Amino acid sequence: MSDGAIAGPDGRLRCPWGLSTEDYVTYHDTEWGRPVHGDDALFERLCLEAFQSGLSWITILRRREGFRQAFDQFKIASVAAFTDADRERLLADPGIIRNRAKIDATLANARVLADWSAGELDSLIWSYAPDPAARPAPRTLAEVPAVTDESTALSKDLKKRGLRFVGPTTAYALMQACGLVDDHLADCVARGAAE
């Protein structure tokens, strides 16, 4: 696979990872790198990135609807009220990744966030968005970092506030997915699409 943007079946150049499955083409073209706002929406992305840790993103993407059903659309207040019975239900749910530590972290994180003010998670996460003018567009996948100073700082801040499963790599994946950074390759058709 090429390290630079490559032509898809429609002839348009895309990031190479965005062409490996039809699910990825849709996700790459319509979601990844586009700004996401709202506490519940960002909580969902934070949870899904944590569940993805150690797995392929396609595994999470194909189970996303199952996750949404299992976690009541990732409404923070709702997930914060989940009981031990809900936890057992989640551990038995084949529609999600049944990882005890990740499920427990999701429930614990919701309980922490339920005490935050409306908009506080959104403001905190977006406060770590780097200046786009200071970041040249990557030309190859090798130029796309896995961790940055901003993601390390975001991770530390979230952990300091009591959140779990939010390491620097997970924080950077969140930043990429939610449009805090635009890591579409320079020649990719989706580069700058959200601007």
TORVEXGU-933078 format. One record per residue: residue number from 1; x, y, z of N, C-alpha, C in turn; residue in one letter. Coordinates in steps of 0.1 Angstrom, whole numbers, plus 2048, in hexadecimal, padded with zeros to 3 digits. Layout:
! TORVEXGU-933078
+-----+--------+---------+------+---------+----------+-------+--------+---------+------+--------+
! num ! n.east ! n.north ! n.up ! ca.east ! ca.north ! ca.up ! c.east ! c.north ! c.up ! residu !
+-----+--------+---------+------+---------+----------+-------+--------+---------+------+--------+
! NUM !      X !       Y !    Z !       X !        Y !     Z !      X !       Y !    Z !      A !
...
+-----+--------+---------+------+---------+----------+-------+--------+---------+------+--------+
END
This chain:
! TORVEXGU-933078
+-----+--------+---------+------+---------+----------+-------+--------+---------+------+--------+
! num ! n.east ! n.north ! n.up ! ca.east ! ca.north ! ca.up ! c.east ! c.north ! c.up ! residu !
+-----+--------+---------+------+---------+----------+-------+--------+---------+------+--------+
!   1 !    808 !     7F4 !  800 !     800 !      800 !   800 !    809 !     80C !  800 !      M !
!   2 !    805 !     816 !  7F8 !     80C !      823 !   7F7 !    80C !     82A !  805 !      S !
!   3 !    816 !     832 !  807 !     816 !      83A !   814 !    810 !     848 !  811 !      D !
!   4 !    80E !     84B !  804 !     808 !      858 !   801 !    7F9 !     856 !  7FD !      G !
!   5 !    7F2 !     861 !  7F9 !     7E4 !      860 !   7F5 !    7E4 !     857 !  7E8 !      A !
!   6 !    7D9 !     84F !  7E7 !     7D8 !      846 !   7DC !    7C9 !     848 !  7D6 !      I !
!   7 !    7C8 !     845 !  7CA !     7BB !      846 !   7C3 !    7B2 !     83B !  7C7 !      A !
!   8 !    7A6 !     83E !  7CA !     79B !      834 !   7CD !    794 !     830 !  7C0 !      G !
!   9 !    78A !     827 !  7C1 !     783 !      823 !   7B5 !    77D !     82E !  7AD !      P !
!  10 !    77A !     83A !  7B4 !     774 !      845 !   7AD !    77F !     84E !  7A7 !      D !
!  11 !    78C !     84B !  7A9 !     797 !      852 !   7A4 !    79C !     85E !  7AD !      G !
!  12 !    794 !     860 !  7B8 !     798 !      86B !   7C1 !    7A3 !     866 !  7CB !      R !
!  13 !    7AD !     86F !  7CE !     7B7 !      86B !   7D7 !    7B3 !     86B !  7E5 !      L !
!  14 !    7B7 !     861 !  7ED !     7B3 !      860 !   7FB !    7BF !     85B !  803 !      R !
!  15 !    7BE !     85D !  810 !     7C7 !      856 !   819 !    7C6 !     847 !  817 !      C !
!  16 !    7D2 !     840 !  816 !     7D1 !      832 !   813 !    7C8 !     82A !  81C !      P !
!  17 !    7C8 !     82D !  829 !     7C0 !      825 !   833 !    7B1 !     826 !  830 !      W !
!  18 !    7AD !     831 !  82A !     79F !      834 !   827 !    79A !     82C !  81B !      G !
!  19 !    7A2 !     824 !  815 !     79D !      81C !   809 !    79D !     80D !  80C !      L !
!  20 !    7A0 !     809 !  818 !     7A2 !      7FA !   81A !    794 !     7F3 !  81B !      S !
!  21 !    78A !     7FA !  81F !     77C !      7F4 !   81F !    772 !     7FE !  81B !      T !
!  22 !    766 !     7FA !  817 !     75C !      804 !   814 !    758 !     80C !  821 !      E !
!  23 !    758 !     805 !  82C !     755 !      80C !   839 !    75F !     818 !  83B !      D !
!  24 !    76C !     815 !  839 !     776 !      81F !   83A !    774 !     82A !  830 !      Y !
!  25 !    771 !     827 !  824 !     76F !      832 !   81A !    765 !     83C !  81F !      V !
!  26 !    759 !     837 !  824 !     74F !      840 !   829 !    753 !     847 !  835 !      T !
!  27 !    759 !     841 !  83F !     75E !      847 !   84B !    769 !     852 !  848 !      Y !
!  28 !    772 !     84E !  83F !     77D !      857 !   83B !    777 !     864 !  834 !      H !
!  29 !    76E !     862 !  82B !     769 !      86D !   823 !    75F !     876 !  82A !      D !
!  30 !    758 !     870 !  834 !     74D !      878 !   83A !    74E !     87B !  848 !      T !
!  31 !    757 !     874 !  850 !     758 !      877 !   85E !    766 !     87A !  863 !      E !
!  32 !    770 !     872 !  860 !     77D !      873 !   866 !    783 !     881 !  863 !      W !
!  33 !    787 !     888 !  86D !     78D !      895 !   86C !    784 !     8A1 !  86B !      G !
!  34 !    777 !     89E !  86C !     76D !      8A9 !   86C !    769 !     8AC !  87A !      R !
!  35 !    768 !     8B9 !  87D !     766 !      8BE !   88B !    759 !     8B7 !  891 !      P !
!  36 !    75C !     8B2 !  89E !     751 !      8AD !   8A6 !    750 !     8B5 !  8B2 !      V !
!  37 !    744 !     8B9 !  8B6 !     742 !      8C1 !   8C2 !    736 !     8BB !  8C9 !      H !
!  38 !    735 !     8BF !  8D6 !     72B !      8BA !   8DF !    731 !     8AF !  8E8 !      G !
!  39 !    72D !     8B1 !  8F5 !     733 !      8A8 !   8FF !    730 !     899 !  8FD !      D !
!  40 !    723 !     896 !  8F9 !     720 !      888 !   8F7 !    727 !     882 !  8EB !      D !
!  41 !    727 !     88A !  8E0 !     72E !      886 !   8D4 !    73D !     884 !  8D6 !      A !
!  42 !    743 !     88C !  8DE !     751 !      88A !   8E1 !    753 !     87F !  8EB !      L !
!  43 !    74A !     87D !  8F4 !     74B !      871 !   8FD !    74A !     865 !  8F5 !      F !
!  44 !    741 !     864 !  8EB !     741 !      858 !   8E2 !    74E !     856 !  8DC !      E !
!  45 !    754 !     860 !  8D5 !     760 !      85E !   8CE !    76C !     85A !  8D8 !      R !
!  46 !    76C !     860 !  8E4 !     776 !      85D !   8EE !    775 !     84E !  8F2 !      L !
!  47 !    768 !     849 !  8F4 !     766 !      83B !   8F8 !    76A !     832 !  8EC !      C !
!  48 !    766 !     835 !  8E0 !     769 !      82C !   8D5 !    778 !     82C !  8D2 !      L !
!  49 !    77F !     837 !  8D4 !     78E !      836 !   8D2 !    794 !     82E !  8DD !      E !
!  50 !    78F !     82E !  8E9 !     794 !      826 !   8F4 !    791 !     817 !  8F1 !      A !
!  51 !    785 !     814 !  8EC !     782 !      806 !   8E9 !    78B !     801 !  8DD !      F !
!  52 !    78F !     80A !  8D4 !     797 !      807 !   8C9 !    7A5 !     803 !  8CD !      Q !
!  53 !    7AA !     808 !  8D8 !     7B8 !      806 !   8DC !    7BB !     7F7 !  8DB !      S !
!  54 !    7C6 !     7F4 !  8D3 !     7CA !      7E7 !   8D1 !    7C3 !     7DF !  8C6 !      G !
!  55 !    7B9 !     7E6 !  8C0 !     7B1 !      7DF !   8B6 !    7B1 !     7E8 !  8A9 !      L !
!  56 !    7AC !     7E2 !  89E !     7AB !      7EA !   892 !    79E !     7F3 !  893 !      S !
!  57 !    79F !     7FF !  88E !     794 !      808 !   88E !    788 !     802 !  887 !      W !
!  58 !    78A !     7FA !  87D !     77E !      7F4 !   875 !    776 !     7EB !  87F !      I !
!  59 !    77D !     7E5 !  889 !     775 !      7DD !   892 !    76B !     7E5 !  89A !      T !
!  60 !    770 !     7F1 !  89E !     767 !      7FA !   8A5 !    75C !     800 !  89C !      I !
!  61 !    761 !     805 !  890 !     758 !      80B !   887 !    74C !     802 !  883 !      L !
!  62 !    74F !     7F5 !  881 !     744 !      7EC !   87E !    73B !     7E8 !  88A !      R !
!  63 !    73F !     7EB !  896 !     737 !      7E9 !   8A2 !    732 !     7F6 !  8A8 !      R !
!  64 !    734 !     801 !  8A1 !     730 !      80E !   8A6 !    721 !     80E !  8AA !      R !
!  65 !    718 !     809 !  8A2 !     70A !      80A !   8A5 !    707 !     801 !  8B1 !      E !
!  66 !    70E !     7F6 !  8B2 !     70C !      7ED !   8BE !    711 !     7F5 !  8CB !      G !
!  67 !    71C !     7FC !  8CA !     721 !      804 !   8D5 !    716 !     80F !  8D9 !      F !
!  68 !    711 !     815 !  8CE !     707 !      820 !   8D1 !    6FB !     81A !  8D8 !      R !
!  69 !    6F6 !     80F !  8D4 !     6EA !      809 !   8DA !    6EE !     805 !  8E9 !      Q !
!  70 !    6F9 !     7FE !  8EA !     6FD !      7F9 !   8F8 !    700 !     805 !  902 !      A !
!  71 !    705 !     810 !  8FD !     708 !      81B !   906 !    6FE !     827 !  904 !      F !
!  72 !    6F2 !     824 !  901 !     6E7 !      82E !   900 !    6EC !     83B !  8F8 !      D !
!  73 !    6F1 !     838 !  8EC !     6F5 !      843 !   8E3 !    700 !     84C !  8EA !      Q !
!  74 !    707 !     846 !  8F4 !     712 !      84D !   8FB !    70E !     85A !  901 !      F !
!  75 !    702 !     85B !  906 !     6FD !      866 !   90E !    704 !     865 !  91C !      K !
!  76 !    70C !     86F !  91F !     714 !      86E !   92B !    70B !     86C !  937 !      I !
!  77 !    701 !     873 !  939 !     6F8 !      872 !   945 !    6F2 !     864 !  946 !      A !
!  78 !    6EE !     85F !  93B !     6E9 !      851 !   93A !    6F3 !     846 !  93E !      S !
!  79 !    6FF !     847 !  938 !     709 !      83D !   93B !    70E !     83F !  949 !      V !
!  80 !    70E !     84B !  94E !     713 !      84D !   95C !    709 !     846 !  966 !      A !
!  81 !    6FD !     844 !  962 !     6F3 !      83D !   96B !    6F2 !     82E !  969 !      A !
!  82 !    6FB !     829 !  960 !     6FB !      81A !   95E !    6FE !     813 !  96C !      F !
!  83 !    6F8 !     808 !  96D !     6F9 !      800 !   97A !    702 !     7F4 !  978 !      T !
!  84 !    704 !     7EC !  982 !     70C !      7E0 !   981 !    705 !     7D6 !  977 !      D !
!  85 !    6F8 !     7D7 !  976 !     6F0 !      7CE !   96D !    6F3 !     7D3 !  95F !      A !
!  86 !    6F4 !     7E0 !  95C !     6F8 !      7E5 !   94F !    706 !     7E0 !  94C !      D !
!  87 !    70F !     7E1 !  955 !     71D !      7DC !   953 !    71D !     7CE !  94F !      R !
!  88 !    716 !     7C5 !  955 !     715 !      7B7 !   952 !    70F !     7B5 !  944 !      E !
!  89 !    705 !     7BD !  941 !     6FF !      7BD !   933 !    70A !     7C0 !  929 !      R !
!  90 !    711 !     7CB !  92B !     71C !      7CF !   922 !    726 !     7C4 !  920 !      L !
!  91 !    72A !     7BD !  92B !     734 !      7B3 !   92A !    730 !     7A7 !  922 !      L !
!  92 !    722 !     7A5 !  921 !     71D !      79A !   919 !    718 !     79E !  90B !      A !
!  93 !    719 !     7AB !  908 !     714 !      7B0 !   8FB !    71D !     7AD !  8EF !      D !
!  94 !    719 !     7A4 !  8E6 !     722 !      7A1 !   8DB !    723 !     7AC !  8D0 !      P !
!  95 !    71B !     7B7 !  8D2 !     71B !      7C2 !   8C8 !    726 !     7CC !  8CB !      G !
!  96 !    72E !     7CA !  8D6 !     738 !      7D3 !   8DA !    745 !     7CB !  8DD !      I !
!  97 !    750 !     7D2 !  8E0 !     75C !      7CB !   8E5 !    75A !     7C9 !  8F4 !      I !
!  98 !    75A !     7BD !  8F8 !     757 !      7BA !   906 !    764 !     7B9 !  90E !      R !
!  99 !    76B !     7C4 !  90F !     777 !      7C6 !   917 !    773 !     7CC !  924 !      N !
! 100 !    775 !     7C5 !  92F !     771 !      7C9 !   93C !    777 !     7D7 !  940 !      R !
! 101 !    784 !     7D8 !  93E !     78B !      7E5 !   942 !    786 !     7F0 !  93A !      A !
! 102 !    783 !     7EF !  92D !     77E !      7FA !   924 !    76F !     7FD !  928 !      K !
! 103 !    767 !     7F3 !  92B !     75A !      7F5 !   92F !    75A !     7FD !  93C !      I !
! 104 !    762 !     7F8 !  946 !     762 !      7FF !   953 !    767 !     80D !  951 !      D !
! 105 !    771 !     810 !  949 !     776 !      81D !   946 !    76B !     826 !  940 !      A !
! 106 !    763 !     821 !  937 !     758 !      829 !   931 !    74E !     82D !  93B !      T !
! 107 !    74A !     823 !  944 !     741 !      827 !   94E !    746 !     831 !  958 !      L !
! 108 !    753 !     82F !  95C !     759 !      838 !   966 !    75B !     846 !  960 !      A !
! 109 !    75F !     846 !  953 !     760 !      853 !   94C !    753 !     85B !  94B !      N !
! 110 !    748 !     853 !  949 !     73B !      85A !   948 !    737 !     860 !  955 !      A !
! 111 !    73B !     859 !  960 !     738 !      85E !   96E !    740 !     86A !  971 !      R !
! 112 !    74C !     86B !  96C !     754 !      877 !   96E !    74E !     882 !  966 !      V !
! 113 !    74B !     880 !  95A !     747 !      88A !   951 !    739 !     88F !  954 !      L !
! 114 !    731 !     887 !  95B !     723 !      88B !   95F !    723 !     897 !  968 !      A !
! 115 !    72F !     898 !  96F !     730 !      8A4 !   979 !    735 !     8B0 !  972 !      D !
! 116 !    739 !     8B0 !  966 !     73E !      8BB !   95F !    733 !     8C4 !  95A !      W !
! 117 !    736 !     8D1 !  958 !     72C !      8DA !   952 !    72A !     8D7 !  943 !      S !
! 118 !    71E !     8DA !  93F !     71B !      8D9 !   930 !    725 !     8E0 !  928 !      A !
! 119 !    72B !     8D9 !  91E !     735 !      8DF !   915 !    743 !     8DE !  91A !      G !
! 120 !    745 !     8DA !  926 !     752 !      8DA !   92C !    75C !     8D0 !  925 !      E !
! 121 !    756 !     8C4 !  922 !     75F !      8BA !   91B !    762 !     8BF !  90D !      L !
! 122 !    759 !     8C5 !  906 !     75B !      8CA !   8F9 !    766 !     8D5 !  8F9 !      D !
! 123 !    764 !     8DF !  903 !     76E !      8EA !   904 !    77C !     8E5 !  907 !      S !
! 124 !    77C !     8DB !  911 !     789 !      8D6 !   915 !    791 !     8CF !  909 !      L !
! 125 !    78A !     8C6 !  902 !     790 !      8BF !   8F7 !    794 !     8C9 !  8EC !      I !
! 126 !    78C !     8D2 !  8E8 !     78F !      8DB !   8DD !    799 !     8E5 !  8E1 !      W !
! 127 !    79C !     8E7 !  8EE !     7A6 !      8F0 !   8F2 !    7B4 !     8EB !  8EF !      S !
! 128 !    7B5 !     8DE !  8EB !     7C2 !      8D8 !   8E7 !    7C4 !     8D7 !  8D8 !      Y !
! 129 !    7BB !     8DD !  8D1 !     7BC !      8DD !   8C2 !    7C8 !     8E6 !  8BE !      A !
! 130 !    7D2 !     8E0 !  8B7 !     7DD !      8E9 !   8B3 !    7DA !     8F2 !  8A8 !      P !
! 131 !    7E2 !     8FC !  8A6 !     7E0 !      906 !   89B !    7E2 !     8FF !  88E !      D !
! 132 !    7D8 !     8FE !  886 !     7DA !      8F7 !   879 !    7E4 !     8FD !  870 !      P !
! 133 !    7E7 !     90A !  871 !     7F1 !      910 !   869 !    7FF !     90B !  86D !      A !
! 134 !    801 !     906 !  879 !     80E !      902 !   87E !    811 !     8F3 !  87A !      A !
! 135 !    807 !     8ED !  873 !     808 !      8DF !   870 !    808 !     8DD !  861 !      R !
! 136 !    813 !     8DA !  85A !     812 !      8D8 !   84C !    80A !     8CB !  849 !      P !
! 137 !    803 !     8CB !  83E !     7FB !      8BF !   83A !    805 !     8B3 !  837 !      A !
! 138 !    802 !     8A8 !  83D !     80B !      89C !   83B !    80A !     898 !  82D !      P !
! 139 !    815 !     894 !  826 !     815 !      88F !   819 !    814 !     880 !  818 !      R !
! 140 !    819 !     879 !  823 !     819 !      86B !   824 !    814 !     867 !  832 !      T !
! 141 !    810 !     85A !  833 !     80C !      855 !   840 !    817 !     856 !  84B !      L !
! 142 !    824 !     854 !  846 !     82F !      855 !   84F !    830 !     863 !  856 !      A !
! 143 !    82A !     86D !  850 !     82B !      87A !   856 !    820 !     87D !  860 !      E !
! 144 !    817 !     873 !  861 !     80B !      875 !   86B !    810 !     86F !  878 !      V !
! 145 !    810 !     877 !  883 !     814 !      873 !   890 !    80A !     86A !  897 !      P !
! 146 !    80E !     862 !  8A0 !     805 !      85A !   8A9 !    802 !     861 !  8B6 !      A !
! 147 !    80C !     86A !  8B9 !     80B !      872 !   8C6 !    811 !     880 !  8C3 !      V !
! 148 !    80B !     88A !  8C9 !     810 !      897 !   8C8 !    811 !     89E !  8D6 !      T !
! 149 !    818 !     8A9 !  8D7 !     818 !      8B0 !   8E4 !    80A !     8B3 !  8E9 !      D !
! 150 !    801 !     8B7 !  8DF !     7F4 !      8BB !   8E3 !    7EC !     8AE !  8E8 !      E !
! 151 !    7EE !     8A3 !  8E2 !     7E6 !      897 !   8E6 !    7EC !     892 !  8F4 !      S !
! 152 !    7F9 !     894 !  8F6 !     7FE !      890 !   903 !    7F9 !     899 !  90E !      T !
! 153 !    7F8 !     8A6 !  90B !     7F2 !      8B0 !   915 !    7E4 !     8AD !  917 !      A !
! 154 !    7DC !     8AA !  90D !     7CE !      8A7 !   90E !    7CC !     89A !  916 !      L !
! 155 !    7D4 !     890 !  914 !     7D3 !      884 !   91B !    7D6 !     886 !  92A !      S !
! 156 !    7E0 !     88E !  92D !     7E3 !      891 !   93B !    7D8 !     899 !  942 !      K !
! 157 !    7D2 !     8A2 !  93B !     7C7 !      8AA !   940 !    7BB !     8A1 !  943 !      D !
! 158 !    7B8 !     899 !  93A !     7AC !      890 !   93C !    7AF !     886 !  947 !      L !
! 159 !    7BB !     881 !  948 !     7BE !      878 !   953 !    7BE !     87F !  961 !      K !
! 160 !    7C3 !     88B !  961 !     7C3 !      893 !   96D !    7B5 !     895 !  972 !      K !
! 161 !    7AC !     896 !  969 !     79E !      898 !   96C !    796 !     88B !  96F !      R !
! 162 !    79D !     880 !  96F !     797 !      873 !   973 !    793 !     86A !  968 !      G !
! 163 !    795 !     86E !  95B !     791 !      865 !   950 !    79C !     85A !  94E !      L !
! 164 !    797 !     84F !  949 !     7A0 !      843 !   947 !    7A0 !     83F !  938 !      R !
! 165 !    7AA !     837 !  934 !     7AC !      832 !   927 !    7AD !     83E !  91D !      F !
! 166 !    7B4 !     848 !  921 !     7B6 !      854 !   918 !    7C5 !     857 !  917 !      V !
! 167 !    7CD !     84E !  913 !     7DB !      850 !   911 !    7DD !     859 !  905 !      G !
! 168 !    7EA !     85E !  903 !     7ED !      867 !   8F8 !    7EA !     862 !  8EA !      P !
! 169 !    7EB !     855 !  8E8 !     7E8 !      850 !   8DA !    7D9 !     850 !  8D8 !      T !
! 170 !    7D1 !     84C !  8E2 !     7C3 !      84D !   8E2 !    7BE !     85B !  8E0 !      T !
! 171 !    7C4 !     864 !  8E8 !     7C1 !      872 !   8E7 !    7C4 !     878 !  8D9 !      A !
! 172 !    7CF !     873 !  8D2 !     7D2 !      878 !   8C5 !    7C8 !     873 !  8BB !      Y !
! 173 !    7C4 !     866 !  8BC !     7BA !      860 !   8B3 !    7AD !     867 !  8B4 !      A !
! 174 !    7AA !     86B !  8C0 !     79E !      873 !   8C2 !    79F !     881 !  8BB !      L !
! 175 !    7AA !     887 !  8BC !     7AD !      894 !   8B6 !    7AC !     893 !  8A7 !      M !
! 176 !    7B1 !     888 !  8A1 !     7B0 !      886 !   893 !    7A1 !     883 !  88F !      Q !
! 177 !    79B !     87A !  896 !     78D !      876 !   892 !    783 !     882 !  893 !      A !
! 178 !    786 !     88B !  89D !     77C !      895 !   8A0 !    780 !     8A3 !  89A !      C !
! 179 !    78A !     8A3 !  891 !     78D !      8AF !   88A !    795 !     8BA !  891 !      G !
! 180 !    79B !     8B6 !  89D !     7A4 !      8C0 !   8A3 !    7B0 !     8C2 !  89B !      L !
! 181 !    7B4 !     8B7 !  893 !     7BF !      8B8 !   88A !    7BA !     8B2 !  87D !      V !
! 182 !    7C0 !     8B6 !  872 !     7BC !      8B1 !   864 !    7C8 !     8A9 !  85F !      D !
! 183 !    7C8 !     89C !  862 !     7D3 !      893 !   85D !    7D0 !     88C !  850 !      D !
! 184 !    7C6 !     891 !  849 !     7C4 !      88B !   83B !    7D1 !     890 !  834 !      H !
! 185 !    7D6 !     887 !  82B !     7E2 !      88A !   824 !    7DF !     896 !  81B !      L !
! 186 !    7EA !     89D !  817 !     7E9 !      8AA !   80F !    7E1 !     8A8 !  802 !      A !
! 187 !    7E3 !     89D !  7FC !     7DC !      89A !   7EF !    7CE !     893 !  7F0 !      D !
! 188 !    7CA !     891 !  7FD !     7BE !      88A !   7FF !    7B2 !     893 !  7FC !      C !
! 189 !    7A8 !     88D !  7F6 !     79B !      894 !   7F2 !    794 !     89A !  7FF !      V !
! 190 !    796 !     893 !  80A !     78F !      897 !   816 !    797 !     8A2 !  81E !      A !
! 191 !    7A3 !     8A5 !  81A !     7AB !      8AF !   821 !    7A4 !     8BC !  821 !      R !
! 192 !    7A2 !     8C2 !  82D !     79C !      8CF !   82E !    78D !     8CF !  82B !      G !
! 193 !    787 !     8C4 !  829 !     779 !      8C3 !   826 !    770 !     8C9 !  830 !      A !
! 194 !    774 !     8CA !  83C !     76C !      8CF !   847 !    76E !     8DE !  849 !      A !
! 195 !    777 !     8E4 !  841 !     779 !      8F3 !   843 !    76F !     8FB !  83C !      E !
+-----+--------+---------+------+---------+----------+-------+--------+---------+------+--------+
END
